[in-house]
Amino acid sequence: MGRIFEVRKSAMFARWDKMAKNFTRIGKEIAIAVKAGGPDPDNNSALRRCFQNAKAVNMPKDRVEAAIKRATGKDLVNYEELVYEGFGPHGVAVLVESATDNGTRTVANVRAIFNKGGGAMGNSGSVAFLFTRMGEFKLKNENINIEELEFEAIDHGMEDIGEDAEGNIIIRTGFNDFGKMSDFLESKGITPLQAELTRIPSTTVELNEEQGKELLELVDKLEQDEDVQKVYHNFV
């Protein structure tokens, strides 16, 4: 009984850690969006996207409002968006996006995680060419005619459409068409569950179970760093 309790407690703490990380990540995204386009979501599509993503991870409204207040206050933290590239165990390409107020600290932390995880930091451009930056929209598959949506969305930058494991509709666009697709979905009265810029690998690497475990442990350590926003890799 005690062992079962410990496992459940560990899983609960893992969920809390993930939730806290998501809230921190979106809080930084809000700060960046407000700095770039102001605090009015009606005139700031990036901020509207942040609100959608906050809702997707059940971020409380008061936490969202507090993030906006901090972004417009005297104690505003100016976050710099930095990208780091490298290789994980077994030659897997890894790309790390961060938002930081101290680039020196962040690069040192990321480099240390790569080294301890059996990988190595690379120079700028060493793996970025293996990823295509795209817009990705997740829609709840309710009362949506997918064929009709696909036909119309093509004119607004859609490059791919499909479903995820939960049955949600996934639309991908080119990087420069992200805003166009956002406006199109808004005009259709469709509010995405999630809307974000992502990086899709053009080539992939297959690993066995043990090798994959090593790679995912490195990814997990990177994602736990307070300055890291997202981690991408080309491992299947």
N, C-alpha and C positions, 0 to 999 in steps of 0.2 A: 504493500500500500504506500509506504514511504517513497519507494522508487517511482511509482506512478505520479505521486504528488510532485516530486522533484522535476520530472519530465514536463508535466503540465506547467509548472512554475517557470521553467526555462523557456518554454514556448510562449508563455504570456509575456515575459520580459523581452523576448525577441520581437514580438508584435509591437510592444511599446516603443522599443528602440527604433523600429522601422517607422512607426507613426511620428515619433519625434523628429527623425531625420527628414521625413517628407514635409513636415511643418516648417522646419528650418530652411529646406530647399525652396519651398514656395515663398516663404518670407523674403528670401533674397531676390527671387524672381520679381516679387512685387516691388521691392526697393529699386531694382534696375528699371522696371517698367515705368514707375512713377517718375524717376529721374529723367527718363527719356521722353515721356509723353504727358506728364502731369497726373494729378490724382483723380481726374474725372473720367470714369470708365466709358462714358458716352463718347468721349473724344480720344480714347486711348484703347485701341484694339488689343494691344499686348496686355494691358491690365485686365481687360475682360477675359482674356485667355487664362490669366492667373486665377481669376475667380472661378472659372470652370474647373481648373485643375485642383483648386483648394476644395471645391465641393466633392470632387472625385475621391479624395482621400479623407473625407469627413473632417476637414479642418474647421474648427468652430468659428462662427461669424466674428466673435470678439477678438480672436487671434488675427483674423484677416484685417479687421479695422485697426487693431494695434499696429500691424505691420505697415499699413498706409500712414498712420500717424507718425510712426518713426521715420518713414521715408520723406515726410514733409517737415519734420521738426529740426531743431537746432543741432541735435545730436546725430544727424544723419550719417550713416556709415557709407562711404563710397566704395562699392564693390567693383573690382576689376575682373572681367571675364577672361580667363586664361585656359589654354588647351595644352595638355601634355601628351606626348606620344611615347610608346615603348613596346616592348615585347614581353609577354608572359612566358611561363614555362612551355617548352615544346614549340617555341616559335610563333605562338598565337599573337596576332596584332591587338594591341590595347590602346584605346584613346580615352583620355580623361578630360572632362569639362569641369572647370571650377569657377567659383565666384568668391573672391578673396579681398580682404583689406590689407593683406601682407603677402605679396608674391614670394618673397624670400622664404618665409615660413612654409608656404604651401609647396613650393618646388622641393624643398628639403624633405618634407614629410612624404611626398609622392615618390621621390627617388628612393627613400629608405624602405618604403613598402614594396616597391618593385624589387629591390635588392634582396630583402628578406624573403620575398615570395618566389624566388628563383627566376626572376625576370630582370629586365634592364631598361632604364630610360633610354629613349632614342632622341635624335635631333629633330627639329621642326621639319615636317615633311616626310619623315621616315615611314609612317604608316597611314597618314591622313588620306593619301591617294587611294587607299584600299576601301574607303568609305564614301558613300554619296549622301550628302546632307539633304534631307527631305522633310516635308511637313507631314504629320500623321494625325488623323482625326478618328476618335473612337465614338461611335454613335450607338445608342441603345436601339436594338432592332425591334421597334414597336411602331406599327402603323406606317411603315416606310416601304414603298414600292422600290425594291432595289434596282430593278431594270430601268425604271423611270428616272431614279436618282442618278444612276450611272450615265444614262443618255445626256442628262442636263449637266452633270458635273464635269464631263469631258471638256466642255467649253470654259471651264473655270480652273483648269490646271490639273485635273485628276490624271494621275499616271497609273494607278492601280486601285482596285477595290476588292475586298474579300471579307471573310469573317474570322474572328479569333476563336479560341477554344470555348469561350463562354457564349458564343453566338452573337457577339457585338459586331457591328459593321465597321470595318477599318478602311479608311480612304487615305491614300498617300498622294502627295503632290510634289512637284519640284520645289526646291527651297524658295525661289523667287515668287512662287504662286501661292504661298501660304496665306498671305493676306487676302488674296482674291477668293480662295476657297472659304475662308472665314466669313467674308462678306456674303458669299453665295448661300452658305448654310444659314446664316442669320436671316437673310431675305426669305428663306423657305420656312422660317420658324423652327429650325432644328438647332437645339442646343447640344453640342457634343458633351459626352461624358468626360472627354479629355482631348486636348488639342496641344500639340507640342512639336518642336523641331527635333528631329532625330537623325541618326546616322546609320545607314544600311550598308553592310559589308558587300562588296562586289565579288569577293571570293571568300570561301570558308575553309576551315581546317577541321578535320575530324580527329578526335582523340578517343582513346579507350576510357573506361570508367575511372581508373586510377588517375590517369593524366588529366581528365576533365575535372576531377575533384581538386587537384592541385591548382588548376587554372581558376576555378570558381572561388577557392579560398583567397587567392590574390585579389580577385574582383571584389569579394566581400570586404576585405581589409581596406581597399581603396574607397569603397562606398561609405565606409564608416568614418572616414576623415571628415572633419567639420567643414572643410573648404570645398570638398568635392560635391558637384551637383549630379553628374551622370557619368557612367562608365560604359563604354562600348567595346565589343570584341568580335572577332570573326570565328569563334569556336562554335561548332555544331554539336 
